[in-house]
Amino acid sequence: MKLVLFDCDGTLVDSLAIIQETMVRTFRAFGHTVPEEHAIRGTVGLTLDVAIAGLLGRNAVDHECRDMMGYYRSLFAEVRRDPAMQEKLYDGIAVMLSELFLQDDILVGAVTGKSRRGLDHMLKTHGYSEKFIATRTADDCPSKPNPAMVLECCEETGMRPEQAVVVGDSVFDIQMARAAGASAIGVSWGYGAPDALKQSGAMAIAATPDDILKYVLKGE
């Protein structure tokens, strides 16, 4: 048995446009200089309060960071209504997931910096609400790379960490997996650099979603 835990933003769905737009509006509303696009990209995967603190150059989350997180979340649904800001599955993801769901010895879950509301919306939109057996979000656990998301999903499903594989696009995903004692697969189409993923401990870098099937099902 294997437990395959997917990151969402930058791994399953391309959500960078909506994240950037909402972050820009939030920083402007609080009178701060808007971060560069590459800086915002580099925080995707972290929980929102930690990401905002980092973009502000602060070493810890403070009261203003939490206020900005609340404002960001209040805007997110409004921004998402713009057709240009839809979180679309990357090419090949739907086919790859469909194949995994058919496997009797594979359980599928999600470990994401999204809010619970954000993850539930994404899963419902794409018809996966009943398919992801275990899920953990920013509302449930400490920010990546803390291993709690992986460990809690393992406990919920009765799996050992060494039976789990985390699939993600950021070094935070890889570090989280390794800290939990799980394996990790990096993806090349997201927001992180493949070389950095490999250096962080990814056992492989998937160039396409089909590669995930090869690594998970065939051990290639």
Backbone torsions as a table, in degrees:
resi	resn	phi	psi	omega
1	MET	NA	143.4	175.3
2	LYS	-131.9	148.5	173.5
3	LEU	-114.4	114.9	-178.7
4	VAL	-103.4	116.1	-175.4
5	LEU	-110.1	117.7	-176.8
6	PHE	-99.3	133.7	159.8
7	ASP	-67.0	162.3	-178.6
8	CYS	-107.2	-67.4	-175.9
9	ASP	-66.7	119.8	-179.7
10	GLY	88.1	-5.8	178.9
11	THR	-119.0	-56.2	176.0
12	LEU	-93.8	-42.6	-176.3
13	VAL	-125.4	149.6	175.2
14	ASP	-93.3	101.9	-175.2
15	SER	-117.6	13.1	-173.8
16	LEU	-62.5	-39.0	-177.0
17	ALA	-61.4	-45.9	-178.0
18	ILE	-71.1	-35.4	177.1
19	ILE	-64.3	-46.0	-178.5
20	GLN	-64.3	-45.8	-178.2
21	GLU	-62.9	-43.1	-179.3
22	THR	-68.4	-37.7	178.7
23	MET	-67.0	-41.7	178.4
24	VAL	-59.5	-46.9	-179.8
25	ARG	-63.2	-38.0	-179.2
26	THR	-66.2	-47.9	-178.8
27	PHE	-64.2	-38.1	178.0
28	ARG	-65.2	-42.0	-177.9
29	ALA	-62.9	-30.2	-179.3
30	PHE	-97.8	7.7	173.7
31	GLY	76.6	21.7	-179.8
32	HIS	-102.4	153.4	174.5
33	THR	-60.8	133.0	-178.7
34	VAL	-69.6	128.7	179.9
35	PRO	-64.9	153.8	174.7
36	GLU	-66.9	154.3	-178.7
37	GLU	-56.7	-42.8	-177.4
38	HIS	-65.5	-30.2	179.1
39	ALA	-69.8	-43.8	177.4
40	ILE	-62.3	-44.4	179.2
41	ARG	-56.0	-38.6	-176.8
42	GLY	-70.8	-13.9	179.4
43	THR	-98.8	-7.2	-178.1
44	VAL	-62.4	129.1	-176.9
45	GLY	114.8	-27.9	175.5
46	LEU	-77.5	158.0	171.2
47	THR	-66.1	153.7	-167.7
48	LEU	-61.4	-41.8	-178.7
49	ASP	-65.3	-38.9	177.9
50	VAL	-67.6	-40.2	178.3
51	ALA	-61.7	-45.0	-179.7
52	ILE	-64.0	-42.6	177.8
53	ALA	-58.9	-43.4	179.2
54	GLY	-64.0	-41.1	179.6
55	LEU	-67.7	-26.8	176.2
56	LEU	-84.4	-5.5	-178.6
57	GLY	76.5	24.4	-179.2
58	ARG	-101.3	146.1	-176.7
59	ASN	-81.2	-14.1	-177.4
60	ALA	-149.3	157.5	176.7
61	VAL	-73.0	128.8	177.6
62	ASP	-121.1	-174.1	-175.5
63	HIS	-59.4	-42.9	-179.3
64	GLU	-65.0	-38.7	177.7
65	CYS	-59.1	-41.5	179.3
66	ARG	-68.5	-36.8	176.3
67	ASP	-64.5	-41.2	179.3
68	MET	-66.7	-36.9	176.3
69	MET	-61.4	-43.9	178.5
70	GLY	-61.9	-41.0	179.0
71	TYR	-65.6	-44.7	178.1
72	TYR	-54.7	-48.2	-178.2
73	ARG	-65.3	-32.7	179.2
74	SER	-69.1	-26.7	-179.8
75	LEU	-85.9	-24.2	-164.9
76	PHE	-59.0	-44.0	-178.6
77	ALA	-64.1	-38.0	178.7
78	GLU	-64.1	-46.6	-179.6
79	VAL	-64.5	-38.1	-177.4
80	ARG	-65.0	-22.8	179.8
81	ARG	-68.2	-19.0	175.9
82	ASP	-69.4	122.5	-178.6
83	PRO	-54.8	-28.3	-179.7
84	ALA	-73.7	-9.9	-174.7
85	MET	-109.5	17.3	-178.8
86	GLN	-69.7	144.0	177.5
87	GLU	-87.7	97.0	-176.7
88	LYS	-93.3	143.7	173.4
89	LEU	-64.3	139.6	173.3
90	TYR	-64.3	152.4	178.1
91	ASP	-55.6	131.0	176.6
92	GLY	91.0	-12.8	-177.6
93	ILE	-67.1	-44.0	-177.6
94	ALA	-60.6	-43.1	179.8
95	VAL	-65.3	-44.1	179.7
96	MET	-60.6	-47.1	179.8
97	LEU	-63.7	-40.5	179.5
98	SER	-58.1	-39.0	179.0
99	GLU	-68.5	-40.8	178.2
100	LEU	-64.1	-40.5	-178.7
101	PHE	-62.7	-23.3	-179.3
102	LEU	-79.4	-14.3	-174.5
103	GLN	-82.8	126.4	-179.5
104	ASP	-70.3	-23.2	-175.9
105	ASP	-104.6	17.0	179.8
106	ILE	-123.8	128.0	169.3
107	LEU	-107.9	143.1	-176.9
108	VAL	-118.3	135.8	178.5
109	GLY	-144.0	-177.0	-179.0
110	ALA	-135.7	139.7	175.2
111	VAL	-131.9	109.9	-166.6
112	THR	-142.8	151.3	173.3
113	GLY	-79.0	-2.4	175.1
114	LYS	-63.9	161.2	169.2
115	SER	-73.5	164.3	175.8
116	ARG	-59.6	-41.8	179.3
117	ARG	-62.6	-41.3	-179.2
118	GLY	-65.6	-43.1	179.1
119	LEU	-65.8	-45.8	-179.4
120	ASP	-59.6	-38.9	178.7
121	HIS	-64.2	-45.0	-179.1
122	MET	-62.7	-45.9	-179.4
123	LEU	-64.4	-41.6	179.0
124	LYS	-65.5	-42.4	-179.3
125	THR	-57.0	-40.1	-175.1
126	HIS	-100.3	7.9	174.5
127	GLY	77.5	28.4	-175.7
128	TYR	-112.4	9.6	-174.1
129	SER	-56.4	-37.0	-177.6
130	GLU	-94.0	-4.4	-173.8
131	LYS	-93.6	-29.3	-179.2
132	PHE	-87.8	110.0	-169.3
133	ILE	-72.2	-39.4	-178.9
134	ALA	-134.5	134.3	-179.6
135	THR	-139.7	142.4	174.3
136	ARG	-135.1	141.5	-174.9
137	THR	-129.7	-177.8	176.7
138	ALA	-63.5	-21.9	179.0
139	ASP	-81.9	-12.4	-174.1
140	ASP	-106.1	-28.9	-168.9
141	CYS	-142.7	163.7	172.7
142	PRO	-61.7	161.8	-178.4
143	SER	-63.8	146.5	166.7
144	LYS	-54.5	146.4	9.6
145	PRO	-90.6	15.9	172.9
146	ASN	-53.9	135.7	-174.5
147	PRO	-79.0	2.5	-171.3
148	ALA	-57.1	-41.5	-178.1
149	MET	-57.8	-46.2	-178.8
150	VAL	-67.5	-46.9	-177.2
151	LEU	-63.1	-39.1	179.7
152	GLU	-69.3	-37.8	176.8
153	CYS	-65.7	-38.2	177.0
154	CYS	-63.6	-45.7	-179.7
155	GLU	-62.1	-42.2	-178.4
156	GLU	-62.9	-36.6	-175.9
157	THR	-96.2	-2.1	-179.7
158	GLY	74.3	22.1	-179.4
159	MET	-101.5	151.7	173.4
160	ARG	-85.8	150.1	179.9
161	PRO	-53.5	-35.5	-179.6
162	GLU	-70.3	-11.1	174.2
163	GLN	-90.0	-4.6	-175.8
164	ALA	-99.0	147.1	174.5
165	VAL	-129.7	124.0	176.5
166	VAL	-96.6	132.3	177.8
167	VAL	-114.9	120.1	-176.3
168	GLY	-156.5	171.0	-176.0
169	ASP	-109.9	-2.8	-176.4
170	SER	-121.2	157.9	177.4
171	VAL	-62.9	-27.0	178.4
172	PHE	-63.3	-37.7	177.7
173	ASP	-64.2	-45.8	-177.2
174	ILE	-66.7	-44.3	179.6
175	GLN	-63.3	-39.2	177.4
176	MET	-61.1	-46.7	-180.0
177	ALA	-59.8	-47.7	-177.0
178	ARG	-65.2	-38.0	178.9
179	ALA	-64.8	-29.2	-179.6
180	ALA	-84.4	-12.7	-175.7
181	GLY	89.1	16.7	179.3
182	ALA	-101.1	166.4	173.2
183	SER	-84.9	166.1	-179.6
184	ALA	-143.5	140.5	173.4
185	ILE	-119.9	126.6	175.5
186	GLY	-90.3	154.9	175.4
187	VAL	-118.5	144.0	-173.1
188	SER	-89.5	-9.8	-173.2
189	TRP	-95.2	0.7	-175.8
190	GLY	-92.3	-143.9	-171.2
191	TYR	-102.4	-3.0	179.1
192	GLY	-103.2	162.9	179.0
193	ALA	-86.6	127.9	-178.7
194	PRO	-53.8	-39.7	179.5
195	ASP	-61.4	-40.1	179.7
196	ALA	-67.2	-36.3	178.0
197	LEU	-64.4	-43.0	179.5
198	LYS	-64.5	-43.1	-179.4
199	GLN	-66.1	-26.1	-179.9
200	SER	-79.6	-10.2	176.0
201	GLY	119.4	10.4	176.7
202	ALA	-64.5	135.1	-179.6
203	MET	-75.7	-20.7	179.4
204	ALA	-160.4	159.3	174.6
205	ILE	-118.2	118.6	179.6
206	ALA	-83.2	125.1	176.7
207	ALA	-85.0	-23.8	178.1
208	THR	-142.2	160.1	175.6
209	PRO	-57.7	-30.6	178.1
210	ASP	-61.9	-31.1	177.5
211	ASP	-63.3	-32.6	178.0
212	ILE	-60.5	-41.8	177.4
213	LEU	-61.8	-40.7	-179.5
214	LYS	-64.0	-42.8	-178.4
215	TYR	-71.3	-40.9	-175.5
216	VAL	-78.5	-44.7	-174.0
217	LEU	-87.3	-34.5	-173.0
218	LYS	-112.1	-10.9	-179.9
219	GLY	67.5	25.4	-177.7
220	GLU	-76.3	NA	NA
